[in-house]
Amino acid sequence: MSLVLAFVAAPRLAHAEWLSAGGVKAGVVMAGAAEFDITPRIKSFVDRNGNGRHDMGDPTQPFDLGEPVLEFEDGPIYVGNGSGLATHVHGPLKVGALVVEDPRTGVRIALVSTDLYMVLQADTDAIRKLVGATADIDFILLGSTHTHMGPDTIGLMGLSDVKPVDFPKILWGEMEAKSGVNHVWFDWMMRQTARAIEQAAFTMMPATVRVSRTKFSFGMTDEREPHIIDDDLMTLAVDALDGKPIATVVQGTCHPESILLNGDPRYTLLEPASVPEEAKKAWGHIITPGFPGWVRKTIRDRRGGTPLYFSGALGGMITNITSKIWDPEQHPEYPTTADPKTVPDSVKVSPDMRFEVIQGREMAKAALASLENAKPASTADVSFDRETILVPLENPLFRLTGGLGIMGHTPSMLYDDEGKPDPRTKRGLKGMVFTGVEIPKGANMKTEVSVVNIGPAQFLAMPGELFGELSVALPDDFVTNEERYFPKDRKKHAHGEALRFQFPPLKKQATRPYPFIVCLAGNDLGYIIPEVDFKPPHEIPVPPLAFWWISLDASASAHYEESMTAGSKLEERIIGGLTRLLNRQRHYDSAD
């Protein structure tokens, strides 16, 4: 038998042998998992200790960034939401894949998690096409952890090298804009992702699933009012019939961006003089998975199997960038649930290299603890539903970057209101009357929403960053105790009875008892903002920043998120699409 035929046949033969031996049991699925490295490969570096290999940073030290990188094998690497080119690699980036099949129906899905800032829809579709037909996958749910310290995957960071005097040349068509995406590395990353999915499919075996939920908000801050956090920490464990772990899927909720301000004197608890010059220069130039990498490492070390991490409702904006935490292992008198106001500064940790280790480790420990009393599901069907949706592109900055040709890796296009490709372009854009850039005229971006069921677990996947209030119901005292949820900017937001949503909160709509919110699934159109609270943050009369919703200072704007979203209709289109899928799910379940 050839290697190719063996690859095709092995999973199906194992499946067939198992079925013939004992039949199908209601709580058993077929499952396999794999993890591959996607860290940009290093060609040369400063070998400080002379051991001949690149050493990454010591995570117990606030400013140990690892040995400086001089050159990457695939060429320059820009940091996704950083300050330009990467100069350090502090931690490895991974892609993990879990393939699960329902042996009763043959439906086979893949859950895939990547240590990336985001992956755009055209690139997700390209990855799906790379997966060999032998893997026989019906649907691939691909999510990004949203680490802001991964390689640039959307292209904007290429503009960080442009001198202010050169921007007019780009806009007049006299100078070409450069994408921040390293296309050689991106090709390799896509192949690694496809290989992970194929290997996971190849290694499938009979398995059981367990699902658990707990609360976790350690290190999280809600930067936009109302202050409502969906702090459910969801965990799915997939184990072989002999009890050996195959995979662990964790869904937490926080922007992984703590070290973007590493050593910034405005936020550190350390003396500014103690911040090394190398750390100051490295702000925004460090590659690291952030806390999700340490969630996975802790699970890998303590439980085994392949760990995956997905980002929950982190919009609006749930972040760790200015938080202060502490190490509960060193200070057990202060558990993760302690009120931060009661913890002395002397034991707190700034958002530096130590922060992501502690937050990730503690999240993993909470997830694993929640699994201790979880029993294997008595039924474990596998199914999915998906819908292609159109989202109006209102944000002129997004439209401009599309015209510059620097968005993503795989070429994409816009669509008309009927979903047909619209290749038309125009010269000029609001705020920039004279331009040499061909701006796409299409009204809509095309993307998708999906629902994946694995027994009692339901994955609600969306191409954006969901606000917590659209995930969970408003608290009972929301109207009567407004100061609790609007401590600063109540008058700048829809509040009280005026804050009403177009659809019930997603977790109220879920048709399975354990809903996992998966943001940045297959795409990222930005923040999913309640339309009733969508307000442009600034009017800036200076081209090319004369777009009516560009915010120059996120910390000073109550509506920063409007500057980083496709437009005002994401609630209507994305939550509306998921609502239709869940209504169909209820119909299917009642029919059964």
C-alpha positions as CSV (number, residue, x, y, z in Angstrom):
1,M,0.0,0.0,0.0
2,S,1.4,3.4,-0.9
3,L,2.0,6.1,1.7
4,V,-0.8,8.1,0.3
5,L,-3.3,5.2,0.3
6,A,-2.2,4.4,3.8
7,F,-3.0,7.9,4.9
8,V,-6.4,7.7,3.3
9,A,-7.2,4.3,4.7
10,A,-5.8,4.3,8.2
11,P,-8.4,6.4,10.0
12,R,-11.3,4.7,8.1
13,L,-9.9,1.2,8.8
14,A,-9.6,2.0,12.5
15,H,-13.1,3.4,12.5
16,A,-14.5,0.3,10.7
17,E,-12.7,-2.1,13.0
18,W,-14.0,-0.3,16.1
19,L,-17.6,-0.3,14.7
20,S,-17.5,-4.0,13.8
21,A,-16.1,-4.9,17.2
22,G,-18.6,-3.2,19.5
23,G,-21.0,-1.0,17.6
24,V,-21.6,2.7,18.2
25,K,-22.1,4.0,21.7
26,A,-24.0,7.2,22.3
27,G,-21.3,8.9,24.2
28,V,-18.4,8.0,21.9
29,V,-16.9,10.0,19.0
30,M,-13.9,9.6,16.9
31,A,-11.2,12.2,17.7
32,G,-7.6,13.1,16.9
33,A,-5.4,16.1,17.5
34,A,-2.1,17.6,16.5
35,E,0.0,20.7,17.1
36,F,2.6,22.3,14.9
37,D,5.0,25.2,15.2
38,I,4.4,28.4,13.3
39,T,7.0,30.6,14.9
40,P,9.0,32.7,12.3
41,R,12.2,30.7,11.8
42,I,15.3,32.5,12.9
43,K,18.4,32.6,10.6
44,S,20.8,34.6,12.7
45,F,20.8,36.1,16.2
46,V,23.1,37.4,18.9
47,D,24.4,34.2,20.6
48,R,25.1,35.7,24.0
49,N,25.9,32.5,25.8
50,G,27.7,30.8,22.9
51,N,25.6,27.7,22.9
52,G,24.9,27.8,19.1
53,R,21.1,28.0,19.4
54,H,18.7,30.9,19.9
55,D,17.5,31.2,23.5
56,M,14.1,32.7,24.2
57,G,13.4,34.9,27.2
58,D,13.2,33.8,30.8
59,P,9.5,34.3,31.7
60,T,10.2,34.7,35.4
61,Q,12.0,38.0,34.6
62,P,10.2,41.2,33.7
63,F,12.5,42.3,30.9
64,D,14.3,39.2,29.7
65,L,13.3,39.2,26.1
66,G,15.5,36.5,24.8
67,E,18.5,36.8,22.5
68,P,18.1,39.5,19.8
69,V,17.2,38.3,16.3
70,L,19.3,39.7,13.5
71,E,17.5,38.0,10.6
72,F,14.6,35.6,10.0
73,E,14.9,32.9,7.4
74,D,11.9,34.1,5.4
75,G,12.8,37.8,5.6
76,P,11.6,40.7,7.8
77,I,8.7,40.0,10.1
78,Y,6.5,42.8,11.4
79,V,4.7,42.5,14.7
80,G,0.9,42.4,14.2
81,N,-0.1,45.2,16.5
82,G,3.3,46.4,17.4
83,S,5.7,49.1,16.4
84,G,7.4,47.7,13.4
85,L,9.8,44.9,12.7
86,A,10.3,42.1,15.2
87,T,13.6,42.1,17.0
88,H,13.0,39.4,19.6
89,V,11.2,36.1,19.9
90,H,10.2,35.5,23.5
91,G,7.9,32.5,23.1
92,P,6.9,30.0,20.4
93,L,3.8,30.3,18.3
94,K,1.7,27.2,17.7
95,V,-1.3,26.0,15.7
96,G,-3.4,23.2,17.2
97,A,-6.1,21.1,15.5
98,L,-8.8,18.9,16.9
99,V,-10.7,16.7,14.5
100,V,-13.9,15.1,15.8
101,E,-16.3,12.8,13.9
102,D,-19.7,11.6,14.8
103,P,-19.5,7.8,14.0
104,R,-23.3,7.6,13.6
105,T,-23.6,10.2,10.9
106,G,-20.0,10.5,9.6
107,V,-20.0,14.3,10.1
108,R,-16.4,15.4,10.7
109,I,-15.3,18.8,11.8
110,A,-12.0,20.4,12.7
111,L,-11.4,23.0,15.5
112,V,-8.2,24.9,14.8
113,S,-6.6,27.5,17.0
114,T,-3.7,29.7,15.8
115,D,-1.3,31.9,17.7
116,L,-2.0,34.8,15.4
117,Y,-3.4,38.4,15.6
118,M,-6.1,37.4,13.1
119,V,-6.6,35.5,9.9
120,L,-8.8,37.2,7.3
121,Q,-11.6,35.4,5.4
122,A,-9.8,35.0,2.1
123,D,-6.8,33.5,3.9
124,T,-9.1,31.1,6.0
125,D,-10.7,29.9,2.8
126,A,-7.2,29.4,1.3
127,I,-6.1,27.3,4.3
128,R,-9.2,25.2,3.9
129,K,-8.4,24.5,0.3
130,L,-4.9,23.3,1.3
131,V,-6.2,20.5,3.5
132,G,-6.0,17.3,1.6
133,A,-9.2,15.6,0.5
134,T,-8.0,12.5,2.4
135,A,-8.7,14.3,5.6
136,D,-12.4,14.3,4.6
137,I,-13.3,17.3,6.7
138,D,-16.8,18.7,6.4
139,F,-16.1,22.0,8.2
140,I,-13.1,23.8,9.6
141,L,-13.6,26.3,12.4
142,L,-10.4,28.3,12.4
143,G,-9.9,30.8,15.3
144,S,-7.0,33.1,16.2
145,T,-5.9,33.7,19.8
146,H,-5.6,37.4,18.9
147,T,-2.1,37.7,20.3
148,H,-1.1,41.3,19.4
149,M,2.5,40.1,19.4
150,G,2.3,37.7,16.6
151,P,3.4,38.4,13.0
152,D,1.4,40.9,11.0
153,T,-1.3,39.0,9.2
154,I,-3.3,42.0,7.9
155,G,-0.6,44.2,6.3
156,L,-1.0,47.5,8.1
157,M,2.3,47.4,9.9
158,G,4.1,47.9,6.6
159,L,3.0,51.5,6.8
160,S,5.0,51.9,10.0
161,D,8.1,52.4,7.9
162,V,6.5,55.2,5.9
163,K,7.8,58.7,6.6
164,P,5.0,61.3,7.1
165,V,6.3,63.2,4.1
166,D,5.8,60.1,2.0
167,F,2.2,59.5,2.7
168,P,1.0,62.0,0.1
169,K,3.1,60.2,-2.5
170,I,1.3,57.0,-1.7
171,L,-2.1,58.6,-1.8
172,W,-1.2,60.3,-5.2
173,G,0.0,57.0,-6.6
174,E,3.6,58.1,-6.8
175,M,4.8,55.6,-4.3
176,E,3.7,52.0,-3.6
177,A,2.5,51.1,-0.1
178,K,4.3,48.0,1.4
179,S,2.3,45.3,3.2
180,G,3.5,44.2,6.6
181,V,2.7,40.6,5.7
182,N,5.7,38.4,5.1
183,H,4.2,36.2,2.3
184,V,6.9,33.6,2.4
185,W,6.3,32.9,6.1
186,F,2.5,33.1,5.6
187,D,2.6,30.4,3.0
188,W,4.6,28.2,5.3
189,M,2.2,29.0,8.2
190,M,-0.8,27.9,6.1
191,R,0.9,24.7,5.1
192,Q,1.7,24.0,8.8
193,T,-1.9,24.6,9.7
194,A,-3.1,22.2,6.9
195,R,-0.6,19.6,8.1
196,A,-1.9,19.9,11.7
197,I,-5.5,19.3,10.5
198,E,-4.5,16.3,8.3
199,Q,-2.4,14.7,11.1
200,A,-5.3,15.2,13.5
201,A,-7.6,13.4,11.1
202,F,-5.0,10.6,10.6
203,T,-4.8,9.9,14.3
204,M,-8.5,9.7,15.2
205,M,-9.6,7.0,17.7
206,P,-12.7,6.4,19.8
207,A,-13.0,9.0,22.5
208,T,-15.3,10.5,25.1
209,V,-15.9,14.2,25.8
210,R,-16.3,16.1,29.0
211,V,-17.4,19.8,29.3
212,S,-17.1,22.2,32.2
213,R,-17.6,25.9,33.0
214,T,-16.2,28.1,35.7
215,K,-15.6,31.8,36.3
216,F,-12.3,33.6,35.6
217,S,-11.6,37.3,35.3
218,F,-8.1,37.5,36.8
219,G,-6.1,40.3,35.1
220,M,-9.0,41.5,33.0
221,T,-10.2,45.1,32.7
222,D,-13.2,46.4,30.8
223,E,-12.1,49.6,29.1
224,R,-15.5,50.6,27.7
225,E,-18.7,51.2,29.5
226,P,-20.9,49.6,30.4
227,H,-18.6,47.4,32.4
228,I,-19.9,44.0,31.7
229,I,-17.6,41.0,31.3
230,D,-18.6,37.5,30.1
231,D,-16.2,35.8,32.5
232,D,-17.3,32.2,31.7
233,L,-14.2,30.0,31.3
234,M,-15.2,27.1,29.1
235,T,-13.3,23.8,28.8
236,L,-13.8,20.8,26.6
237,A,-11.8,17.6,27.3
238,V,-11.5,14.9,24.7
239,D,-10.1,11.6,26.0
240,A,-9.3,8.2,24.5
241,L,-11.4,5.3,25.9
242,D,-8.4,4.3,28.0
243,G,-8.5,7.7,29.7
244,K,-5.4,9.1,27.9
245,P,-6.0,12.8,27.0
246,I,-6.3,13.6,23.3
247,A,-7.1,17.3,23.4
248,T,-8.2,20.1,25.8
249,V,-10.1,23.1,24.4
250,V,-10.2,26.2,26.5
251,Q,-12.2,29.4,25.7
252,G,-11.2,32.4,27.8
253,T,-11.9,36.1,27.4
254,C,-9.2,38.7,27.3
255,H,-7.1,40.6,24.7
256,P,-3.6,39.1,24.8
257,E,-1.6,42.4,24.7
258,S,-0.1,42.9,28.1
259,I,3.5,43.3,27.0
260,L,2.8,46.0,24.3
261,L,3.6,48.5,27.1
262,N,6.4,46.4,28.6
263,G,8.3,48.7,30.9
264,D,6.3,51.8,30.0
265,P,6.8,54.2,33.0
266,R,3.1,55.1,32.9
267,Y,2.1,51.5,33.8
268,T,5.0,49.7,35.5
269,L,5.2,49.3,39.2
270,L,8.9,49.1,38.9
271,E,11.3,52.0,39.1
272,P,11.6,53.5,35.5
273,A,15.4,53.5,36.0
274,S,15.3,49.7,36.4
275,V,13.9,49.2,32.8
276,P,16.8,48.2,30.6
277,E,17.4,50.2,27.4
278,E,17.0,47.0,25.3
279,A,13.5,46.5,26.8
280,K,12.6,50.2,26.1
281,K,13.7,49.8,22.4
282,A,11.8,46.5,22.1
283,W,8.4,47.8,22.9
284,G,6.2,46.6,20.1
285,H,9.0,44.5,18.5
286,I,8.6,41.2,20.4
287,I,7.1,38.0,19.1
288,T,5.2,36.0,21.7
289,P,1.9,34.1,22.0
290,G,0.9,36.1,25.1
291,F,-1.0,34.4,27.9
292,P,-2.8,31.9,25.6
293,G,0.6,30.3,25.0
294,W,0.9,29.7,28.8
295,V,-2.6,28.4,29.0
296,R,-1.6,25.7,26.6
297,K,1.8,25.0,28.1
298,T,0.3,24.5,31.5
299,I,-2.3,22.2,30.2
300,R,0.3,20.3,28.1
301,D,2.5,19.9,31.2
302,R,-0.2,19.0,33.7
303,R,-2.7,17.0,31.7
304,G,-1.1,16.1,28.4
305,G,-2.6,15.9,24.9
306,T,-3.0,18.8,22.5
307,P,-4.2,22.1,24.0
308,L,-6.2,24.6,22.0
309,Y,-7.2,28.1,23.1
310,F,-10.1,30.3,21.7
311,S,-10.9,33.9,22.5
312,G,-14.4,34.7,23.9
313,A,-16.3,38.0,24.0
314,L,-13.2,40.2,24.4
315,G,-14.6,43.3,22.6
316,G,-15.6,46.5,24.3
317,M,-12.7,46.2,25.4
318,I,-11.6,43.4,27.7
319,T,-7.9,43.7,28.0
320,N,-4.9,43.2,30.3
321,I,-2.8,46.0,28.9
322,T,-2.9,48.2,32.0
323,S,-3.8,45.5,34.6
324,K,-1.8,44.6,37.7
325,I,-1.9,41.1,39.0
326,W,0.0,38.9,41.5
327,D,1.3,35.4,41.7
328,P,-1.1,33.3,43.8
329,E,1.5,30.5,44.0
330,Q,4.0,32.9,45.7
331,H,1.2,34.6,47.7
332,P,-1.5,32.1,48.4
333,E,-3.2,34.6,50.8
334,Y,-4.3,36.4,47.6
335,P,-6.1,33.9,45.3
336,T,-7.1,35.0,41.8
337,T,-10.6,35.8,43.1
338,A,-9.2,38.4,45.6
339,D,-10.3,42.0,45.1
340,P,-7.4,43.8,43.5
341,K,-7.9,46.8,45.8
342,T,-7.1,44.6,48.8
343,V,-3.8,43.3,47.3
344,P,-0.8,45.5,48.1
345,D,1.3,46.9,45.3
346,S,4.4,45.3,46.8
347,V,3.2,41.9,45.6
348,K,1.7,43.0,42.3
349,V,3.2,42.4,38.8
350,S,3.1,45.0,36.0
351,P,2.1,44.1,32.5
352,D,5.5,42.8,31.6
353,M,6.9,39.4,30.6
354,R,5.9,37.8,33.9
355,F,2.3,38.9,33.5
356,E,1.4,36.6,30.6
357,V,2.9,33.6,32.3
358,I,1.0,34.1,35.6
359,Q,-2.3,34.9,33.9
360,G,-2.1,32.0,31.4
361,R,-1.0,29.5,34.1
362,E,-3.8,30.5,36.5
363,M,-6.4,30.4,33.7
364,A,-5.3,26.9,32.8
365,K,-5.3,25.8,36.4
366,A,-8.9,27.1,36.8
367,A,-9.9,25.2,33.6
368,L,-8.4,22.0,34.7
369,A,-9.9,22.3,38.2
370,S,-13.3,22.7,36.6
371,L,-12.9,19.4,34.8
372,E,-12.3,17.4,37.9
373,N,-16.0,16.7,38.5
374,A,-17.0,16.6,34.9
375,K,-18.4,13.3,33.7
376,P,-18.2,12.0,30.2
377,A,-21.2,13.1,28.1
378,S,-23.8,10.4,27.8
379,T,-24.5,11.6,24.2
380,A,-21.9,13.1,22.0
381,D,-23.3,13.9,18.6
382,V,-21.2,16.1,16.2
383,S,-22.9,18.6,13.9
384,F,-22.5,22.0,12.4
385,D,-24.3,24.8,10.5
386,R,-22.9,27.8,8.8
387,E,-24.1,30.8,6.9
388,T,-22.4,33.2,4.5
389,I,-23.3,36.8,5.3
390,L,-22.7,40.2,3.8
391,V,-21.5,43.0,6.1
392,P,-21.5,46.7,4.8
393,L,-18.1,48.2,4.7
394,E,-18.5,51.7,6.2
395,N,-15.0,52.2,7.7
396,P,-13.0,54.4,5.2
397,L,-9.7,53.3,6.7
398,F,-10.5,49.7,5.9
399,R,-11.5,50.7,2.4
400,L,-8.3,52.7,1.9
401,T,-6.1,49.8,2.9
402,G,-8.0,47.6,0.5
403,G,-7.2,50.1,-2.2
404,L,-3.6,50.2,-1.3
405,G,-3.5,46.4,-1.8
406,I,-1.9,45.6,1.5
407,M,-4.7,43.7,3.2
408,G,-3.9,40.1,4.1
409,H,-2.1,37.4,2.1
410,T,-4.7,36.1,-0.3
411,P,-6.3,38.7,-2.6
412,S,-10.0,39.5,-1.7
413,M,-12.8,41.5,-3.1
414,L,-16.0,43.4,-2.1
415,Y,-19.5,42.5,-3.1
416,D,-22.8,44.1,-4.1
417,D,-26.0,43.8,-2.1
418,E,-26.8,40.6,-3.9
419,G,-23.6,39.0,-3.0
420,K,-22.0,39.3,-6.5
421,P,-18.4,40.4,-6.8
422,D,-18.1,44.1,-7.4
423,P,-14.7,44.9,-9.0
424,R,-15.4,48.6,-9.5
425,T,-13.1,51.2,-8.1
426,K,-13.0,55.0,-7.8
427,R,-10.5,57.7,-7.2
428,G,-11.0,59.6,-4.0
429,L,-12.5,58.9,-0.6
430,K,-14.2,61.0,2.1
431,G,-11.4,63.2,3.6
432,M,-9.2,62.6,0.6
433,V,-10.6,64.2,-2.6
434,F,-7.4,63.9,-4.6
435,T,-5.9,60.5,-4.6
436,G,-4.0,58.2,-7.0
437,V,-5.3,55.1,-5.2
438,E,-8.0,53.0,-6.8
439,I,-10.5,52.7,-3.9
440,P,-12.8,49.6,-4.1
441,K,-16.5,50.6,-4.5
442,G,-18.2,47.4,-3.4
443,A,-20.7,47.9,-0.6
444,N,-20.1,44.7,1.4
445,M,-17.5,42.3,2.8
446,K,-18.4,38.6,2.6
447,T,-17.8,36.5,5.6
448,E,-19.5,33.7,7.7
449,V,-20.9,32.7,11.0
450,S,-21.2,29.1,12.2
451,V,-22.4,26.9,15.0
452,V,-20.5,23.6,15.9
453,N,-22.0,21.1,18.3
454,I,-20.0,18.4,20.1
455,G,-22.3,16.7,22.5
456,P,-23.3,19.3,25.2
457,A,-20.8,21.8,23.9
458,Q,-21.9,24.4,21.4
459,F,-19.3,26.7,19.6
460,L,-20.8,30.0,18.5
461,A,-18.3,31.3,16.0
462,M,-18.2,34.8,14.6
463,P,-15.8,37.0,12.5
464,G,-15.3,39.8,15.0
465,E,-14.8,40.8,18.6
466,L,-18.1,40.6,20.6
467,F,-19.1,42.9,23.3
468,G,-19.8,41.2,26.6
469,E,-23.3,42.6,26.8
470,L,-24.2,40.9,23.5
471,S,-23.0,37.6,24.9
472,V,-24.6,37.6,28.4
473,A,-27.8,39.2,29.6
474,L,-27.8,42.6,31.2
475,P,-27.7,42.4,35.0
476,D,-31.0,42.7,36.9
477,D,-29.9,46.0,38.5
478,F,-28.6,47.5,35.2
479,V,-31.1,50.3,35.1
480,T,-31.4,51.0,38.8
481,N,-27.7,50.9,39.6
482,E,-26.2,52.6,36.6
483,E,-23.2,54.0,38.4
484,R,-22.0,50.4,38.9
485,Y,-21.8,49.9,35.2
486,F,-21.1,53.4,34.0
487,P,-18.6,54.8,36.6
488,K,-17.3,57.5,34.3
489,D,-18.9,58.1,30.9
490,R,-22.6,57.3,31.3
491,K,-23.7,60.3,29.3
492,K,-21.4,59.3,26.4
493,H,-23.2,56.0,25.9
494,A,-26.7,54.6,25.4
495,H,-27.7,53.6,28.9
496,G,-30.7,52.7,31.0
497,E,-33.8,51.7,29.0
498,A,-32.1,53.1,25.9
499,L,-29.6,50.3,25.7
500,R,-31.6,47.7,23.9
501,F,-30.2,45.1,21.6
502,Q,-31.6,43.7,18.3
503,F,-31.5,40.1,19.4
504,P,-31.4,38.2,22.7
505,P,-27.9,37.6,24.2
506,L,-26.2,34.8,22.4
507,K,-25.8,32.6,25.5
508,K,-29.6,32.9,26.1
509,Q,-30.1,31.7,22.6
510,A,-27.7,28.7,22.8
511,T,-29.4,25.3,22.4
512,R,-26.7,23.3,24.2
513,P,-25.9,23.7,27.9
514,Y,-22.3,24.7,27.4
515,P,-22.0,27.6,24.9
516,F,-18.4,28.5,23.8
517,I,-18.1,32.0,22.3
518,V,-15.5,31.9,19.6
519,C,-14.5,35.3,18.3
520,L,-12.1,36.0,15.4
521,A,-13.4,32.8,13.8
522,G,-12.2,32.7,10.2
523,N,-12.0,36.5,10.0
524,D,-12.0,39.7,12.0
525,L,-14.2,42.6,11.0
526,G,-13.4,44.4,14.3
527,Y,-15.6,45.1,17.2
528,I,-19.2,43.9,17.2
529,I,-20.8,47.0,18.7
530,P,-24.5,47.4,19.7
531,E,-25.9,49.6,17.0
532,V,-27.8,51.7,19.5
533,D,-24.4,52.7,21.1
534,F,-22.5,53.2,17.8
535,K,-21.1,56.7,17.8
536,P,-18.2,58.2,15.8
537,P,-15.4,59.1,18.2
538,H,-13.7,62.1,16.4
539,E,-13.8,64.5,13.6
540,I,-10.2,65.0,12.4
541,P,-9.8,67.6,9.6
542,V,-6.3,66.6,8.6
543,P,-6.0,64.3,5.5
544,P,-5.4,61.4,5.4
545,L,-6.9,61.2,8.9
546,A,-10.1,63.1,8.0
547,F,-12.2,59.9,8.3
548,W,-15.0,60.8,10.5
549,W,-14.4,57.9,13.0
550,I,-10.6,57.7,13.4
551,S,-9.6,57.9,17.0
552,L,-6.0,59.1,17.7
553,D,-6.0,58.3,21.4
554,A,-7.9,55.2,22.5
555,S,-7.5,56.0,26.2
556,A,-9.2,59.4,25.7
557,S,-12.1,58.2,23.6
558,A,-15.2,56.6,25.0
559,H,-15.9,55.2,21.5
560,Y,-12.5,54.1,20.3
561,E,-13.9,50.8,19.1
562,E,-15.9,52.5,16.4
563,S,-12.6,53.3,14.7
564,M,-11.6,49.6,14.5
565,T,-14.7,48.0,13.0
566,A,-16.1,47.5,9.6
567,G,-19.1,49.6,10.5
568,S,-22.3,50.0,12.5
569,K,-24.2,46.9,11.1
570,L,-22.2,44.1,12.7
571,E,-24.7,43.5,15.4
572,E,-27.5,43.2,12.8
573,R,-25.6,41.0,10.4
574,I,-23.4,38.8,12.7
575,I,-25.7,38.3,15.7
576,G,-28.6,38.1,13.3
577,G,-26.9,35.4,11.3
578,L,-26.1,33.4,14.5
579,T,-29.7,33.9,15.6
580,R,-30.9,32.3,12.4
581,L,-28.5,29.4,12.8
582,L,-29.7,28.8,16.4
583,N,-33.3,29.0,15.4
584,R,-32.6,26.3,12.8
585,Q,-30.8,24.3,15.5
586,R,-33.9,24.3,17.7
587,H,-35.9,23.1,14.7
588,Y,-33.5,20.2,14.1
589,D,-33.4,19.3,17.8
590,S,-37.2,19.3,18.0
591,A,-37.5,17.2,14.9
592,D,-35.2,14.6,16.4
